[in-house]
Amino acid sequence: MKKYTAEFIGTMWLVLGGCGSAVLAAGLPDVGIGYVGVSLAFGLTVFTMACAIGHISGCHLNPAVSVGLFVAGKMEKKDLAPYVIAQVLGGILGAGILYLIASGQPDFSKGGFASNGFGEHSPEKYSMVSVLVAEIVLTAVFLIVILGATSEKAPGMMAPLAIGLCLTLIHLISIPVSNTSVNPARSTATAIFQGGWALGQVWLFWVAPIIGGVIGALIHGFLNKEEK
């Protein structure tokens, strides 16, 4: 239960910190943090939680990461479903806390509530195919970085920084495309509070990251296969 609780808390922090920066701070006139600030916020949530709970649960915070690590043989089958459930519930709690905070403003408007989308709901109106490709490829690279950075052969103590910076870079690339998911728990959490179109499109942000996670795990396995 300690592992599952750690994943619950960690994913809550990822959604509250990352999506919170987008909802509360990104669009402020003159002092708004913009895409760069939101990208950095997501990276910081992963970096801080990797330091805090990495030794307890591995700090997945993401069903696609858990599936990828399972495919790579880095987690037990019995832990996969509980991890995913804990991540989704933690994400929903984070989005709920964010909604309570944001709705306390007198002129509160939910807007997109940091939800992920394609077509007319993409920040820059990218097509479903563009979003699908971006989410698959970026999640695959994310898994390659996670597996490589946590390898026994990797430089010690660098994993949290490498993974956090990778997620920052992913957001810098894809916020305009899909508002960046690479994480089904994060997408589901905000879609629940946005409702409507976000719930209708959330399927893509489960399918694409999980496919990407599996691809990333397979590529890592190929690159690190011992030669006879």
N, CA, C and O of each residue as an XYZ file, in Angstrom:
912
protein
N       0.818     -1.215      0.000
C       0.000      0.000      0.000
C       0.850      1.263      0.000
O       0.408      2.299     -0.495
N       2.054      1.198      0.542
C       2.917      2.388      0.535
C       3.233      2.820     -0.905
O       3.249      4.010     -1.220
N       3.482      1.832     -1.764
C       3.786      2.150     -3.160
C       2.591      2.809     -3.842
O       2.745      3.796     -4.561
N       1.410      2.260     -3.615
C       0.212      2.786     -4.264
C      -0.145      4.175     -3.726
O      -0.586      5.055     -4.465
N       0.057      4.340     -2.427
C      -0.203      5.657     -1.827
C       0.774      6.694     -2.372
O       0.396      7.836     -2.635
N       2.027      6.289     -2.538
C       3.026      7.204     -3.100
C       2.648      7.621     -4.515
O       2.781      8.791     -4.875
N       2.178      6.672     -5.318
C       1.747      6.998     -6.686
C       0.530      7.922     -6.679
O       0.429      8.827     -7.507
N      -0.381      7.696     -5.755
C      -1.572      8.538     -5.610
C      -1.172      9.979     -5.299
O      -1.638     10.916     -5.948
N      -0.310     10.144     -4.306
C       0.127     11.485     -3.905
C       0.954     12.130     -5.019
O       0.775     13.308     -5.327
N       1.845     11.367     -5.612
C       2.704     11.913     -6.648
C       1.925     12.390     -7.866
O       2.232     13.443     -8.425
N       0.919     11.623     -8.283
C       0.135     12.026     -9.454
C      -0.755     13.209     -9.126
O      -0.999     14.065     -9.977
N      -1.242     13.258     -7.889
C      -1.979     14.445     -7.454
C      -1.118     15.685     -7.595
O      -1.595     16.720     -8.061
N       0.140     15.597     -7.199
C       1.054     16.733     -7.274
C       1.360     17.097     -8.725
O       1.442     18.277     -9.065
N       1.529     16.091     -9.576
C       1.808     16.360    -10.983
C       0.659     17.156    -11.621
O       0.902     18.132    -12.330
N      -0.577     16.745    -11.371
C      -1.737     17.439    -11.958
C      -1.923     18.809    -11.325
O      -2.154     19.796    -12.023
N      -1.823     18.868    -10.004
C      -2.006     20.154     -9.331
C      -0.912     21.133     -9.728
O      -1.200     22.299     -9.999
N       0.330     20.684     -9.768
C       1.439     21.573    -10.096
C       1.503     21.929    -11.565
O       1.623     23.102    -11.919
N       1.423     20.920    -12.424
C       1.534     21.172    -13.853
C       0.311     21.856    -14.432
O       0.415     22.917    -15.047
N      -0.849     21.243    -14.235
C      -2.085     21.842    -14.761
C      -2.433     23.124    -14.007
O      -3.008     24.052    -14.577
N      -2.078     23.167    -12.723
C      -2.322     24.384    -11.950
C      -1.563     25.570    -12.504
O      -2.082     26.686    -12.527
N      -0.340     25.342    -12.950
C       0.433     26.440    -13.539
C      -0.233     26.945    -14.807
O      -0.202     28.140    -15.101
N      -0.848     26.011    -15.573
C      -1.516     26.407    -16.810
C      -2.804     27.179    -16.532
O      -3.080     28.195    -17.170
N      -3.584     26.687    -15.579
C      -4.885     27.302    -15.295
C      -4.743     28.618    -14.538
O      -5.444     29.584    -14.835
N      -3.842     28.659    -13.567
C      -3.771     29.814    -12.665
C      -2.774     30.880    -13.100
O      -2.969     32.060    -12.809
N      -1.713     30.485    -13.792
C      -0.610     31.430    -14.006
C      -0.220     31.675    -15.459
O       0.407     32.691    -15.758
N      -0.579     30.761    -16.376
C      -0.047     30.876    -17.740
C      -0.534     32.122    -18.464
O       0.239     32.779    -19.161
N      -1.808     32.448    -18.303
C      -2.376     33.518    -19.101
C      -2.507     34.862    -18.427
O      -3.210     35.736    -18.933
N      -1.849     35.051    -17.299
C      -1.954     36.334    -16.598
C      -1.343     37.450    -17.446
O      -0.267     37.268    -18.015
N      -2.004     38.585    -17.539
C      -1.446     39.695    -18.322
C      -0.139     40.188    -17.727
O      -0.022     40.349    -16.512
N       0.833     40.425    -18.577
C       2.150     40.967    -18.204
C       3.027     39.980    -17.437
O       4.225     39.881    -17.704
N       2.441     39.245    -16.482
C       3.264     38.368    -15.644
C       2.982     36.891    -15.884
O       3.484     36.048    -15.140
N       2.194     36.551    -16.901
C       1.885     35.158    -17.184
C       3.123     34.357    -17.555
O       4.029     34.876    -18.207
N       3.165     33.108    -17.144
C       4.368     32.293    -17.348
C       4.413     31.658    -18.742
O       5.481     31.229    -19.178
N       3.284     31.588    -19.447
C       3.268     31.089    -20.809
C       3.636     29.625    -20.931
O       3.715     28.901    -19.939
N       3.865     29.190    -22.197
C       4.186     27.795    -22.458
C       5.467     27.353    -21.763
O       5.551     26.231    -21.263
N       6.455     28.224    -21.732
C       7.742     27.857    -21.131
C       7.580     27.590    -19.635
O       8.113     26.612    -19.112
N       6.847     28.459    -18.958
C       6.631     28.280    -17.527
C       5.851     27.021    -17.216
O       6.175     26.309    -16.266
N       4.821     26.735    -18.009
C       4.032     25.518    -17.794
C       4.890     24.282    -18.047
O       4.808     23.305    -17.303
N       5.700     24.323    -19.081
C       6.594     23.194    -19.373
C       7.538     22.931    -18.206
O       7.747     21.785    -17.806
N       8.098     23.996    -17.670
C       9.014     23.852    -16.547
C       8.285     23.338    -15.312
O       8.840     22.547    -14.550
N       7.045     23.780    -15.108
C       6.271     23.327    -13.945
C       6.052     21.821    -13.989
O       6.202     21.145    -12.971
N       5.699     21.288    -15.156
C       5.511     19.839    -15.260
C       6.818     19.102    -14.969
O       6.821     18.092    -14.265
N       7.925     19.607    -15.511
C       9.208     18.980    -15.233
C       9.565     19.012    -13.763
O      10.114     18.048    -13.228
N       9.253     20.123    -13.108
C       9.564     20.256    -11.685
C       8.722     19.320    -10.821
O       9.199     18.811     -9.807
N       7.470     19.094    -11.221
C       6.650     18.171    -10.422
C       7.253     16.772    -10.451
O       7.302     16.092     -9.425
N       7.709     16.344    -11.616
C       8.297     15.011    -11.714
C       9.643     14.955    -10.991
O       9.941     13.985    -10.294
N      10.446     15.991    -11.158
C      11.750     16.016    -10.486
C      11.590     15.964     -8.969
O      12.260     15.178     -8.299
N      10.703     16.800     -8.427
C      10.547     16.845     -6.967
C       9.981     15.542     -6.423
O      10.408     15.063     -5.373
N       9.008     14.964     -7.146
C       8.433     13.707     -6.661
C       9.376     12.528     -6.859
O       9.358     11.582     -6.071
N      10.195     12.575     -7.899
C      11.185     11.507     -8.067
C      12.148     11.480     -6.881
O      12.553     10.415     -6.415
N      12.504     12.669     -6.406
C      13.366     12.752     -5.219
C      12.630     12.300     -3.967
O      13.233     11.706     -3.073
N      11.321     12.579     -3.897
C      10.554     12.315     -2.682
C      10.078     10.871     -2.577
O      10.142     10.278     -1.501
N       9.599     10.295     -3.686
C       8.983      8.966     -3.606
C       9.616      7.953     -4.559
O       9.162      6.811     -4.633
N      10.649      8.353     -5.282
C      11.277      7.429     -6.216
C      11.732      6.143     -5.548
O      11.644      5.068     -6.142
N      12.219      6.246     -4.317
C      12.714      5.061     -3.597
C      11.582      4.211     -3.044
O      11.816      3.096     -2.579
N      10.349      4.728     -3.089
C       9.201      3.982     -2.563
C       8.470      3.254     -3.686
O       8.244      2.047     -3.608
N       8.102      3.996     -4.734
C       7.275      3.412     -5.794
C       7.926      3.436     -7.165
O       7.403      2.838     -8.106
N       9.056      4.114     -7.295
C       9.651      4.322     -8.600
C       9.186      5.603     -9.264
O       9.748      6.024    -10.275
N       8.148      6.230     -8.694
C       7.628      7.520     -9.176
C       7.231      7.449    -10.647
O       7.775      8.172    -11.481
N       6.278      6.574    -10.955
C       5.781      6.480    -12.333
C       4.855      7.648    -12.657
O       5.070      8.357    -13.641
N       3.828      7.851    -11.837
C       2.866      8.960    -11.957
C       2.116      8.958    -13.286
O       1.565      9.984    -13.684
N       2.088      7.826    -13.973
C       1.626      7.828    -15.354
C       1.340      6.390    -15.795
O       2.257      5.569    -15.801
N       0.096      6.060    -16.164
C      -0.196      4.697    -16.609
C       0.644      4.243    -17.797
O       1.007      3.071    -17.886
N       0.955      5.158    -18.709
C       1.770      4.785    -19.864
C       3.184      4.401    -19.439
O       3.781      3.491    -20.012
N       3.717      5.090    -18.439
C       5.035      4.744    -17.901
C       4.984      3.382    -17.225
O       5.879      2.558    -17.416
N       3.941      3.140    -16.437
C       3.813      1.845    -15.762
C       3.706      0.705    -16.767
O       4.339     -0.336    -16.594
N       2.908      0.894    -17.815
C       2.781     -0.142    -18.838
C       4.121     -0.357    -19.531
O       4.523     -1.496    -19.771
N       4.812      0.731    -19.853
C       6.113      0.610    -20.493
C       7.123     -0.115    -19.616
O       7.876     -0.957    -20.106
N       7.146      0.198    -18.344
C       8.075     -0.467    -17.432
C       7.710     -1.936    -17.244
O       8.588     -2.782    -17.072
N       6.414     -2.235    -17.279
C       5.986     -3.637    -17.207
C       6.475     -4.403    -18.435
O       7.001     -5.508    -18.310
N       6.303     -3.820    -19.616
C       6.767     -4.463    -20.853
C       8.280     -4.663    -20.817
O       8.801     -5.654    -21.329
N       8.971     -3.711    -20.206
C      10.437     -3.798    -20.109
C      10.894     -4.744    -19.002
O      12.094     -4.955    -18.825
N       9.952     -5.314    -18.257
C      10.300     -6.238    -17.182
C      10.769     -5.558    -15.918
O      11.479     -6.156    -15.110
N      10.365     -4.280    -15.739
C      10.835     -3.512    -14.590
C       9.801     -3.392    -13.474
O      10.069     -2.758    -12.454
N       8.613     -3.997    -13.655
C       7.646     -4.019    -12.568
C       6.847     -5.317    -12.649
O       6.720     -5.917    -13.717
N       6.313     -5.739    -11.507
C       5.582     -6.992    -11.440
C       4.153     -6.817    -11.938
O       3.567     -5.743    -11.806
N       3.602     -7.878    -12.509
C       2.252     -7.845    -13.058
C       1.216     -7.474    -11.996
O       0.257     -6.759    -12.286
N       1.409     -7.958    -10.774
C       0.436     -7.709     -9.707
C       0.346     -6.240     -9.341
O      -0.655     -5.812     -8.766
N       1.370     -5.455     -9.661
C       1.381     -4.034     -9.307
C       0.794     -3.140    -10.392
O       0.467     -1.983    -10.129
N       0.655     -3.661    -11.608
C       0.289     -2.795    -12.730
C      -1.085     -2.158    -12.553
O      -1.203     -0.934    -12.619
N      -2.113     -2.947    -12.333
C      -3.466     -2.394    -12.188
C      -3.581     -1.475    -10.974
O      -4.149     -0.390    -11.101
N      -3.061     -1.862     -9.790
C      -3.133     -0.939     -8.649
C      -2.394      0.376     -8.885
O      -2.843      1.425     -8.424
N      -1.273      0.334     -9.595
C      -0.553      1.568     -9.916
C      -1.428      2.481    -10.775
O      -1.560      3.672    -10.493
N      -2.026      1.910    -11.830
C      -2.845      2.716    -12.740
C      -4.040      3.310    -12.004
O      -4.367      4.482    -12.194
N      -4.690      2.514    -11.169
C      -5.844      3.013    -10.406
C      -5.415      4.141     -9.477
O      -6.078      5.176     -9.408
N      -4.306      3.944     -8.760
C      -3.811      4.977     -7.846
C      -3.467      6.256     -8.598
O      -3.739      7.354     -8.113
N      -2.877      6.122     -9.766
C      -2.501      7.302    -10.562
C      -3.727      8.070    -11.041
O      -3.766      9.298    -10.963
N      -4.721      7.351    -11.533
C      -5.934      8.015    -12.021
C      -6.657      8.714    -10.869
O      -7.088      9.858    -11.013
N      -6.790      8.042     -9.742
C      -7.470      8.651     -8.594
C      -6.686      9.841     -8.055
O      -7.275     10.858     -7.689
N      -5.368      9.723     -8.004
C      -4.550     10.846     -7.562
C      -4.667     12.028     -8.497
O      -4.732     13.173     -8.049
N      -4.694     11.759     -9.804
C      -4.870     12.834    -10.776
C      -6.206     13.534    -10.608
O      -6.283     14.760    -10.687
N      -7.261     12.759    -10.375
C      -8.591     13.349    -10.169
C      -8.602     14.228     -8.927
O      -9.201     15.304     -8.932
N      -7.941     13.778     -7.861
C      -7.859     14.606     -6.657
C      -7.125     15.910     -6.963
O      -7.567     16.981     -6.545
N      -6.017     15.829     -7.682
C      -5.266     17.034     -8.035
C      -6.103     18.005     -8.849
O      -6.074     19.211     -8.602
N      -6.852     17.485     -9.822
C      -7.719     18.343    -10.636
C      -8.854     18.926     -9.804
O      -9.267     20.066    -10.016
N      -9.360     18.132     -8.849
C     -10.423     18.628     -7.973
C      -9.949     19.761     -7.084
O     -10.655     20.754     -6.907
N      -8.757     19.619     -6.525
C      -8.189     20.693     -5.706
C      -7.987     21.943     -6.551
O      -8.293     23.055     -6.122
N      -7.470     21.744     -7.753
C      -7.256     22.876     -8.662
C      -8.580     23.570     -8.989
O      -8.644     24.799     -9.012
N      -9.622     22.800     -9.238
C     -10.924     23.389     -9.559
C     -11.461     24.212     -8.382
O     -12.008     25.299     -8.570
N     -11.296     23.676     -7.164
C     -11.749     24.417     -5.986
C     -11.005     25.739     -5.838
O     -11.604     26.759     -5.498
N      -9.709     25.718     -6.093
C      -8.913     26.949     -5.989
C      -9.321     27.931     -7.089
O      -9.615     29.095     -6.818
N      -9.334     27.448     -8.327
C      -9.600     28.328     -9.467
C     -11.001     28.925     -9.422
O     -11.193     30.083     -9.794
N     -11.979     28.149     -8.969
C     -13.367     28.628     -8.952
C     -13.621     29.648     -7.855
O     -14.712     30.214     -7.778
N     -12.624     29.892     -7.001
C     -12.769     30.906     -5.955
C     -12.552     32.315     -6.458
O     -12.751     33.278     -5.718
N     -12.140     32.450     -7.732
C     -11.961     33.780     -8.310
C     -13.323     34.315     -8.771
O     -14.097     33.569     -9.370
N     -13.628     35.583     -8.505
C     -14.960     36.115     -8.831
C     -15.360     35.952    -10.296
O     -16.510     35.628    -10.590
N     -14.420     36.173    -11.217
C     -14.752     36.075    -12.640
C     -14.228     34.769    -13.243
O     -13.806     34.736    -14.398
N     -14.260     33.702    -12.453
C     -13.738     32.411    -12.880
C     -14.428     31.918    -14.144
O     -15.656     31.924    -14.239
N     -13.629     31.494    -15.107
C     -14.129     30.844    -16.316
C     -13.322     29.574    -16.520
O     -12.092     29.613    -16.569
N     -14.005     28.463    -16.638
C     -13.322     27.174    -16.714
C     -12.441     27.074    -17.951
O     -11.398     26.423    -17.909
N     -12.837     27.702    -19.042
C     -12.051     27.607    -20.269
C     -11.846     26.161    -20.670
O     -12.780     25.360    -20.632
N     -10.633     25.830    -21.050
C     -10.327     24.443    -21.384
C      -9.890     23.626    -20.203
O      -9.749     22.408    -20.310
N      -9.671     24.271    -19.075
C      -9.215     23.632    -17.829
C      -8.025     22.702    -18.083
O      -7.978     21.582    -17.575
N      -7.079     23.181    -18.869
C      -5.819     22.467    -19.152
C      -6.051     21.097    -19.774
O      -5.189     20.222    -19.685
N      -7.217     20.899    -20.410
C      -7.521     19.598    -21.003
C      -6.759     19.403    -22.311
O      -6.307     20.360    -22.939
N      -6.633     18.141    -22.700
C      -5.955     17.798    -23.943
C      -6.979     17.607    -25.046
O      -8.077     17.108    -24.800
N      -6.620     18.007    -26.273
C      -7.566     17.876    -27.362
C      -6.908     17.910    -28.723
O      -5.720     18.204    -28.853
N      -7.700     17.606    -29.735
C      -7.241     17.680    -31.121
C      -8.297     18.414    -31.942
O      -9.408     18.667    -31.477
N      -7.920     18.748    -33.177
C      -8.855     19.498    -34.016
C      -9.103     20.883    -33.447
O      -8.154     21.591    -33.109
N     -10.340     21.273    -33.337
C     -10.666     22.598    -32.828
C     -10.315     22.774    -31.355
O     -10.300     23.897    -30.852
N     -10.033     21.673    -30.660
C      -9.684     21.759    -29.244
C      -8.181     21.640    -28.994
O      -7.740     21.637    -27.845
N      -7.402     21.542    -30.059
C      -5.946     21.668    -29.958
C      -5.616     23.142    -29.808
O      -6.251     23.975    -30.455
N      -4.637     23.493    -28.972
C      -4.295     24.918    -28.816
C      -4.043     25.630    -30.142
O      -4.428     26.789    -30.299
N      -3.401     24.956    -31.102
C      -3.137     25.558    -32.407
C      -3.852     24.805    -33.537
O      -3.439     24.860    -34.696
N      -4.945     24.095    -33.171
C      -5.846     23.456    -34.140
C      -5.178     22.342    -34.951
O      -5.472     22.182    -36.136
N      -4.288     21.579    -34.328
C      -3.660     20.458    -35.014
C      -4.651     19.312    -35.179
O      -5.552     19.143    -34.357
N      -4.488     18.532    -36.232
C      -5.404     17.439    -36.551
C      -5.228     16.267    -35.589
O      -4.258     16.197    -34.834
N      -6.203     15.344    -35.638
C      -6.128     14.146    -34.807
C      -4.875     13.336    -35.125
O      -4.230     12.810    -34.219
N      -4.526     13.234    -36.409
C      -3.336     12.469    -36.809
C      -2.075     13.116    -36.243
O      -1.202     12.415    -35.730
N      -1.966     14.437    -36.327
C      -0.804     15.135    -35.771
C      -0.671     14.877    -34.278
O       0.420     14.604    -33.778
N      -1.789     14.966    -33.576
C      -1.775     14.750    -32.122
C      -1.420     13.301    -31.805
O      -0.645     13.043    -30.884
N      -1.974     12.361    -32.554
C      -1.691     10.944    -32.340
C      -0.206     10.654    -32.505
O       0.399      9.983    -31.670
N       0.380     11.164    -33.590
C       1.805     10.930    -33.845
C       2.656     11.568    -32.754
O       3.588     10.939    -32.253
N       2.351     12.805    -32.382
C       3.132     13.500    -31.360
C       3.081     12.759    -30.029
O       4.109     12.580    -29.376
N       1.902     12.332    -29.630
C       1.755     11.659    -28.338
C       2.464     10.309    -28.305
O       3.062      9.939    -27.295
N       2.392      9.575    -29.414
C       3.070      8.275    -29.467
C       4.585      8.456    -29.422
O       5.269      7.825    -28.615
N       5.102      9.313    -30.287
C       6.560      9.477    -30.388
C       7.146     10.058    -29.107
O       8.169      9.577    -28.620
N       6.507     11.084    -28.559
C       7.051     11.732    -27.360
C       6.979     10.819    -26.144
O       7.875     10.841    -25.300
N       5.920     10.014    -26.046
C       5.862      9.067    -24.930
C       6.915      7.983    -25.085
O       7.513      7.551    -24.099
N       7.148      7.539    -26.316
C       8.186      6.533    -26.551
C       9.557      7.051    -26.116
O      10.314      6.349    -25.446
N       9.862      8.286    -26.505
C      11.143      8.875    -26.106
C      11.209      9.027    -24.583
O      12.254      8.793    -23.975
N      10.096      9.416    -23.980
C      10.050      9.559    -22.525
C      10.414      8.239    -21.848
O      11.173      8.229    -20.878
N       9.880      7.128    -22.352
C      10.203      5.819    -21.760
C      11.658      5.457    -21.973
O      12.293      4.892    -21.083
N      12.201      5.779    -23.155
C      13.617      5.495    -23.402
C      14.486      6.256    -22.407
O      15.457      5.708    -21.885
N      14.147      7.509    -22.143
C      14.907      8.316    -21.183
C      14.750      7.757    -19.768
O      15.733      7.623    -19.038
N      13.517      7.432    -19.383
C      13.279      6.894    -18.032
C      14.068      5.614    -17.818
O      14.764      5.472    -16.813
N      13.962      4.679    -18.761
C      14.653      3.400    -18.609
C      16.168      3.565    -18.657
O      16.892      2.897    -17.919
N      16.646      4.453    -19.524
C      18.079      4.685    -19.603
C      18.627      5.380    -18.377
O      19.682      5.012    -17.861
N      17.899      6.400    -17.906
C      18.383      7.187    -16.766
C      18.370      6.398    -15.467
O      19.148      6.682    -14.557
N      17.479      5.397    -15.376
C      17.397      4.588    -14.154
C      18.178      3.285    -14.262
O      18.133      2.451    -13.357
N      18.895      3.111    -15.370
C      19.720      1.918    -15.543
C      20.895      1.927    -14.580
O      21.358      2.984    -14.153
N      21.364      0.746    -14.249
C      22.526      0.640    -13.366
C      23.770      1.263    -13.995
O      24.697      1.658    -13.288
N      23.787      1.347    -15.313
C      24.938      1.898    -16.012
C      24.899      3.414    -16.135
O      25.880      4.035    -16.545
N      23.764      4.009    -15.781
C      23.614      5.461    -15.906
C      24.346      6.173    -14.774
O      24.569      5.579    -13.720
N      24.725      7.437    -14.974
C      25.379      8.201    -13.900
C      24.486      8.276    -12.661
O      23.287      8.532    -12.777
N      25.048      8.060    -11.501
C      24.270      8.072    -10.272
C      23.639      9.414     -9.979
O      24.216     10.461    -10.272
N      22.435      9.379     -9.391
C      21.706     10.563     -8.915
C      21.241     11.494    -10.034
O      20.732     12.577     -9.747
N      21.399     11.106    -11.294
C      21.002     11.979    -12.389
C      19.592     11.684    -12.901
O      19.030     12.480    -13.653
N      19.019     10.551    -12.503
C      17.733     10.132    -13.059
C      16.619     11.166    -12.849
O      15.944     11.519    -13.817
N      16.399     11.665    -11.623
C      15.306     12.638    -11.462
C      15.466     13.871    -12.346
O      14.489     14.360    -12.911
N      16.686     14.370    -12.465
C      16.929     15.552    -13.284
C      16.700     15.249    -14.756
O      16.046     16.024    -15.453
N      17.234     14.126    -15.236
C      17.083     13.764    -16.643
C      15.615     13.572    -17.005
O      15.169     14.035    -18.054
N      14.871     12.901    -16.156
C      13.464     12.632    -16.436
C      12.649     13.918    -16.365
O      11.782     14.150    -17.209
N      12.919     14.753    -15.369
C      12.205     16.025    -15.255
C      12.470     16.939    -16.439
O      11.550     17.574    -16.954
N      13.728     17.011    -16.875
C      14.065     17.852    -18.027
C      13.467     17.294    -19.325
O      13.074     18.053    -20.210
N      13.404     15.965    -19.426
C      12.796     15.356    -20.601
C      11.316     15.736    -20.680
O      10.821     16.078    -21.754
N      10.612     15.676    -19.551
C       9.198     16.047    -19.562
C       9.029     17.536    -19.871
O       8.070     17.927    -20.536
N       9.948     18.356    -19.393
C       9.910     19.782    -19.741
C      10.038     19.965    -21.252
O       9.268     20.712    -21.856
N      11.001     19.289    -21.858
C      11.208     19.390    -23.300
C       9.990     18.885    -24.074
O       9.592     19.486    -25.073
N       9.412     17.799    -23.619
C       8.209     17.254    -24.260
C       7.102     18.297    -24.284
O       6.417     18.454    -25.294
N       6.926     19.009    -23.178
C       5.889     20.043    -23.116
C       6.238     21.236    -24.017
O       5.356     21.811    -24.654
N       7.504     21.599    -24.068
C       7.898     22.691    -24.955
C       7.572     22.366    -26.412
O       7.211     23.253    -27.186
N       7.700     21.101    -26.778
C       7.404     20.681    -28.135
C       5.900     20.638    -28.396
O       5.436     21.119    -29.430
N       5.143     20.068    -27.472
C       3.785     19.642    -27.826
C       2.633     20.377    -27.152
O       1.478     20.040    -27.414
N       2.888     21.362    -26.300
C       1.759     22.139    -25.775
C       0.940     22.745    -26.910
O      -0.288     22.680    -26.860
N       1.564     23.333    -27.931
C       0.745     23.878    -29.020
C      -0.038     22.815    -29.788
O      -1.069     23.116    -30.391
N       0.443     21.584    -29.768
C      -0.169     20.522    -30.568
C      -1.375     19.906    -29.855
O      -2.470     19.847    -30.413
N      -1.167     19.451    -28.627
C      -2.220     18.707    -27.918
C      -2.464     19.217    -26.503
O      -3.273     18.653    -25.766
N      -1.768     20.278    -26.125
C      -1.703     20.726    -24.729
C      -0.923     19.732    -23.881
O      -0.938     19.809    -22.653
N      -0.258     18.819    -24.523
C       0.619     17.787    -23.959
C      -0.070     16.894    -22.947
O      -0.493     17.330    -21.875
N      -0.169     15.634    -23.323
C      -0.616     14.623    -22.378
C       0.569     13.734    -22.003
O       1.160     13.901    -20.936
N       0.913     12.796    -22.874
C       1.851     11.692    -22.612
C       1.537     11.001    -21.289
O       2.388     10.310    -20.728
N       0.305     11.189    -20.786
C      -0.071     10.677    -19.470
C      -1.592     10.546    -19.390
O      -2.285     11.549    -19.220
N      -2.123      9.319    -19.510
C      -3.572      9.135    -19.454
C      -4.218      9.598    -18.156
O      -5.355     10.069    -18.178
N      -3.527      9.477    -17.027
C      -4.108      9.904    -15.752
C      -4.296     11.413    -15.728
O      -5.328     11.905    -15.272
N      -3.311     12.144    -16.212
C      -3.397     13.602    -16.265
C      -4.540     14.045    -17.185
O      -5.282     14.973    -16.861
N      -4.675     13.371    -18.340
C      -5.721     13.731    -19.296
C      -7.111     13.432    -18.743
O      -8.030     14.238    -18.891
N      -7.261     12.282    -18.113
C      -8.559     11.897    -17.553
C      -8.983     12.852    -16.447
O     -10.150     13.235    -16.362
N      -8.039     13.233    -15.604
C      -8.351     14.095    -14.465
C      -8.938     15.425    -14.906
O      -9.973     15.847    -14.390
N      -8.289     16.090    -15.855
C      -8.790     17.393    -16.291
C     -10.044     17.246    -17.152
O     -10.919     18.111    -17.122
N     -10.137     16.156    -17.921
C     -11.317     15.942    -18.766
C     -12.580     15.785    -17.931
O     -13.653     16.229    -18.339
N     -12.461     15.159    -16.769
C     -13.626     14.973    -15.904
C     -14.214     16.314    -15.485
O     -15.433     16.473    -15.439
N     -13.354     17.272    -15.181
C     -13.847     18.576    -14.726
C     -14.214     19.485    -15.889
O     -15.055     20.371    -15.741
N     -13.593     19.275    -17.044
C     -13.978     20.024    -18.237
C     -15.281     19.478    -18.807
O     -16.170     20.241    -19.186
N     -15.389     18.145    -18.866
C     -16.583     17.515    -19.413
C     -16.688     17.681    -20.914
O     -15.734     18.111    -21.564
N     -17.850     17.340    -21.472
C     -18.143     17.573    -22.879
C     -17.097     17.040    -23.827
O     -16.792     15.847    -23.826
N     -16.541     17.937    -24.649
C     -15.594     17.550    -25.687
C     -14.362     16.858    -25.129
O     -13.821     15.956    -25.768
N     -13.905     17.267    -23.937
C     -12.685     16.673    -23.364
C     -12.890     15.192    -23.058
O     -12.005     14.375    -23.311
N     -14.052     14.848    -22.516
C     -14.351     13.435    -22.260
C     -14.510     12.667    -23.561
O     -14.166     11.487    -23.636
N     -15.028     13.331    -24.585
C     -15.188     12.688    -25.882
C     -13.876     12.402    -26.580
O     -13.803     11.493    -27.408
N     -12.837     13.160    -26.263
C     -11.545     12.980    -26.925
C     -10.495     12.283    -26.059
O      -9.387     12.013    -26.522
N     -10.838     11.993    -24.813
C      -9.821     11.476    -23.891
C      -9.323     10.089    -24.307
O      -8.241      9.676    -23.891
N     -10.093      9.369    -25.115
C      -9.651      8.038    -25.551
C      -8.286      8.102    -26.237
O      -7.446      7.225    -26.035
N      -8.063      9.150    -27.054
C      -6.795      9.247    -27.768
C      -5.632      9.385    -26.788
O      -4.528      8.910    -27.052
N      -5.889     10.035    -25.662
C      -4.820     10.294    -24.702
C      -4.633      9.136    -23.712
O      -3.858      9.239    -22.760
N      -5.342      8.055    -23.949
C      -5.022      6.748    -23.361
C      -4.305      5.893    -24.407
O      -3.253      5.311    -24.138
N      -4.890      5.829    -25.596
C      -4.356      4.932    -26.629
C      -2.942      5.331    -27.047
O      -2.038      4.495    -27.050
N      -2.745      6.613    -27.402
C      -1.448      7.038    -27.936
C      -0.315      6.916    -26.915
O       0.725      6.347    -27.250
N      -0.465      7.425    -25.677
C       0.648      7.276    -24.732
C       0.986      5.828    -24.398
O       2.157      5.490    -24.224
N      -0.034      4.966    -24.307
C       0.256      3.567    -23.987
C       0.990      2.894    -25.141
O       1.936      2.141    -24.911
N       0.570      3.155    -26.382
C       1.316      2.632    -27.531
C       2.748      3.156    -27.498
O       3.697      2.400    -27.707
N       2.899      4.448    -27.236
C       4.237      5.032    -27.160
C       5.071      4.419    -26.054
O       6.266      4.181    -26.230
N       4.444      4.162    -24.907
C       5.170      3.545    -23.800
C       5.696      2.165    -24.151
O       6.832      1.822    -23.824
N       4.862      1.374    -24.822
C       5.281      0.032    -25.241
C       6.414      0.124    -26.264
O       7.398     -0.610    -26.169
N       6.276      1.015    -27.233
C       7.332      1.188    -28.243
C       8.648      1.604    -27.593
O       9.707      1.071    -27.923
N       8.574      2.560    -26.666
C       9.782      3.005    -25.976
C      10.455      1.881    -25.218
O      11.681      1.766    -25.229
N       9.651      1.038    -24.548
C      10.212     -0.097    -23.806
C      10.894     -1.086    -24.741
O      11.960     -1.612    -24.424
N      10.284     -1.337    -25.886
C      10.869     -2.279    -26.850
C      12.163     -1.726    -27.450
O      13.132     -2.463    -27.629
N      12.174     -0.426    -27.759
C      13.400      0.185    -28.288
C      14.517      0.120    -27.253
O      15.655     -0.213    -27.585
N      14.198      0.433    -26.014
C      15.206      0.349    -24.947
C      15.751     -1.068    -24.841
O      16.958     -1.270    -24.709
N      14.854     -2.046    -24.899
C      15.302     -3.434    -24.818
C      16.226     -3.808    -25.961
O      17.207     -4.526    -25.765
N      15.917     -3.324    -27.153
C      16.769     -3.606    -28.317
C      18.140     -2.946    -28.162
O      19.170     -3.567    -28.425
N      18.142     -1.689    -27.734
C      19.412     -0.964    -27.601
C      20.312     -1.559    -26.532
O      21.537     -1.463    -26.611
N      19.700     -2.169    -25.542
C      20.475     -2.669    -24.402
C      20.596     -4.191    -24.386
O      21.033     -4.774    -23.394
N      20.208     -4.828    -25.487
C      20.329     -6.267    -25.571
C      21.788     -6.656    -25.614
O      22.563     -6.108    -26.397
N      22.164     -7.604    -24.771
C      23.555     -8.034    -24.714
C      23.909     -8.847    -25.956
O      23.191     -9.777    -26.326
N      25.003     -8.493    -26.587
C      25.470     -9.258    -27.747
C      26.107    -10.554    -27.286
O      26.789    -10.595    -26.262
N      25.873    -11.645    -28.072
C      26.499    -12.921    -27.724
C      27.968    -12.881    -28.088
O      28.684    -13.860    -27.876
